[in-house]
């Protein structure tokens, strides 16, 4: 696979398309997307993202911009875009990928650090106020999106029962992977059946959610919190957003206490459904299943199956054993 430095010519071409040919791209990271930093002559700093080929079509990416513009106008700290010199939100540039090109987009670089950088792997009580504030942040997001009527051309994928566990779920057929043993395949098929059954029973309406609000996508900027990387934003259940935020802590011995602080932060800004704990258990399992499909489809990011599969399969087992609560 190409290294991030191999994308420098593409980054320079993208900066020229956005009217920043004088800026030199600085490599930041390569995972789902390839990201560079660009310092503009006017003193502003921008994040240049070369989007993963085949993941989102242009209309979906443009809808991402519609949503974040709306949220920024509501006072939330979110990525705000820059247009190309021709007025478009995105530019297609040649890249060293097999597909030959990627869509490039630019967002204003907000000062601060991610919550993941701030707390690392620590989930001790000293970090719980951050999770409480993250809960409140997601409540603010859901209040904003729940009140919004998107424009007619708005299009994002749906993380409903079909999108999470149907025949072609958004993150792949996690129960039908070549790296699975027969025992693992049976376990994941059982988990899928359980998830589909439970999702069909949910009455809560779908709203626009972030769908990837883990600590690495929560920005701590001064005294405020914001959300970055809306690449996965979708129509979905609000409790899925909460499960993604809490998943990294879900194996901690004192997770129930951390979870309750997080839910208290959310409930202070937006009511929780009566079955919030049951939904959360369900969506924590869904998140684990999703990550199995995600990792299998991205070996260049996740590594070989032996690096990620044992831990995720173990979490599925625990989720299945907990299904009497859900």
Residue pairs with C-beta under 8 A, 6 or more apart in sequence:
1 300
2 95
2 96
2 97
3 30
4 27
4 29
4 30
4 34
5 27
6 96
7 27
7 30
7 34
7 36
7 50
7 95
7 96
8 25
8 27
9 94
10 50
10 93
10 94
10 95
10 96
10 102
10 104
11 25
11 34
11 36
11 38
11 48
11 50
11 104
12 21
12 24
12 25
13 91
13 93
13 94
14 48
14 50
14 91
14 93
14 104
14 106
15 21
15 23
15 25
15 38
15 48
17 84
17 85
17 86
17 91
17 93
17 104
18 46
18 48
18 82
18 83
18 84
18 85
18 91
18 104
18 106
19 84
19 85
20 38
20 40
20 46
20 106
22 40
22 41
23 38
23 39
23 40
23 41
23 46
24 38
25 36
25 37
25 38
25 48
26 36
26 37
26 38
26 39
27 35
27 36
28 35
28 36
28 37
28 47
29 35
31 298
31 301
32 52
32 55
32 231
32 298
32 301
33 49
33 50
33 51
33 52
33 231
34 49
34 50
34 95
34 102
35 47
35 48
35 49
35 50
36 47
36 48
36 50
37 45
37 46
37 47
37 48
37 109
38 45
38 46
38 47
38 48
38 106
39 45
39 46
40 46
44 108
44 109
45 108
45 109
46 82
46 106
46 107
46 108
46 109
47 79
47 106
47 107
47 108
47 109
48 104
48 105
48 106
49 104
49 105
49 106
49 107
50 93
50 95
50 102
50 103
50 104
51 61
51 90
51 102
51 103
51 104
51 105
51 231
52 102
53 95
53 97
53 99
53 101
53 102
54 99
55 231
56 64
56 231
58 90
58 103
59 153
59 155
60 155
60 156
60 157
61 89
61 90
61 103
61 105
62 89
62 90
63 150
63 153
63 154
63 155
63 156
64 156
64 230
64 231
64 233
65 81
65 89
65 105
66 150
66 151
66 154
67 145
67 148
67 150
67 154
67 156
67 208
67 230
67 233
68 78
68 79
68 80
68 81
68 107
68 230
69 80
69 81
70 144
70 148
71 78
71 141
71 144
71 145
72 78
72 80
74 144
76 140
76 141
76 144
76 226
76 227
77 110
77 219
77 221
77 224
77 225
77 226
77 227
78 226
78 227
78 228
78 230
79 107
79 108
79 110
79 228
79 229
79 230
80 107
80 108
81 89
81 105
81 106
81 107
81 108
82 106
82 107
82 108
83 89
84 90
84 91
89 105
90 103
90 104
90 105
91 103
91 104
91 105
92 101
92 102
92 103
92 104
93 101
93 102
93 104
94 100
94 101
95 101
95 102
110 219
110 221
110 226
110 228
111 221
111 222
112 219
112 220
112 221
112 222
112 226
113 219
113 220
114 215
114 216
114 217
114 218
114 219
114 220
114 228
115 130
115 134
115 215
115 216
115 218
115 219
115 220
115 225
116 214
116 215
116 216
116 218
117 216
118 130
118 220
119 127
119 130
119 215
123 248
123 249
123 252
123 254
123 255
123 258
125 254
125 257
127 258
128 257
128 258
128 261
128 262
129 261
131 245
131 246
131 249
131 258
131 261
131 262
131 265
132 261
132 262
132 264
132 265
133 225
133 265
134 213
134 215
134 218
134 225
134 245
134 262
134 265
135 242
135 245
135 261
135 262
135 263
135 264
135 265
135 266
135 267
136 265
136 266
136 268
136 269
137 213
137 218
137 225
137 226
137 227
138 210
138 213
138 238
138 241
138 242
138 245
138 266
139 265
139 266
139 267
139 268
139 269
139 270
140 269
140 270
141 209
141 210
141 213
141 227
141 241
142 207
142 209
142 238
142 241
142 270
143 269
143 270
145 207
145 208
145 209
146 207
148 208
150 208
156 208
156 233
156 234
156 235
157 163
157 170
157 234
157 235
158 206
158 234
158 235
158 236
159 170
159 206
159 209
159 211
159 234
159 235
159 236
159 237
159 240
160 199
160 206
160 235
160 236
161 196
161 199
161 200
162 169
163 169
163 170
163 234
163 236
164 170
164 195
164 199
164 240
164 286
164 289
164 290
165 192
165 195
165 196
165 199
165 286
165 289
166 196
167 173
169 290
169 293
170 234
171 290
171 291
171 293
171 294
171 297
172 293
172 294
172 296
172 297
173 293
174 188
174 192
174 289
174 290
174 292
174 293
174 296
175 185
175 188
175 189
175 191
175 192
175 289
176 185
177 185
177 292
177 293
177 296
179 296
179 305
179 309
180 188
184 309
184 313
187 313
187 316
187 317
187 320
188 289
188 292
188 316
190 320
191 285
191 289
191 316
191 319
191 320
192 289
194 285
194 320
194 323
195 282
195 285
195 286
195 289
198 282
198 326
199 282
202 237
202 279
204 237
204 238
204 239
204 273
204 279
206 235
206 236
206 237
207 235
207 236
207 238
208 233
208 234
208 235
208 236
209 233
209 234
209 235
209 236
209 237
209 238
209 240
209 241
210 217
210 227
210 230
210 232
210 233
210 241
210 244
211 232
211 233
211 234
211 236
211 240
211 241
211 244
212 229
212 230
212 231
212 232
212 233
212 244
213 227
213 241
213 244
213 245
214 244
214 245
214 247
214 248
215 245
215 248
217 227
217 228
217 229
218 225
218 226
218 227
218 228
218 245
219 225
219 226
219 227
219 228
237 279
237 283
239 273
239 276
239 279
239 280
239 282
239 283
240 283
240 286
240 287
242 262
242 263
242 266
242 280
242 283
243 280
243 283
243 284
243 286
243 287
244 283
244 287
245 262
246 255
246 258
246 259
246 262
246 280
246 284
247 284
247 287
247 288
249 255
249 258
249 259
250 284
250 315
251 315
252 258
259 280
263 272
263 276
263 280
266 272
273 279
277 325
278 325
278 326
279 326
281 319
281 322
281 323
281 325
281 326
282 326
284 319
285 316
285 319
285 320
285 322
285 323
285 326
288 312
288 315
288 316
288 319
289 316
291 308
291 312
292 309
292 312
292 313
292 316
294 302
295 301
295 302
295 303
295 305
295 308
295 309
295 312
296 302
296 305
302 308
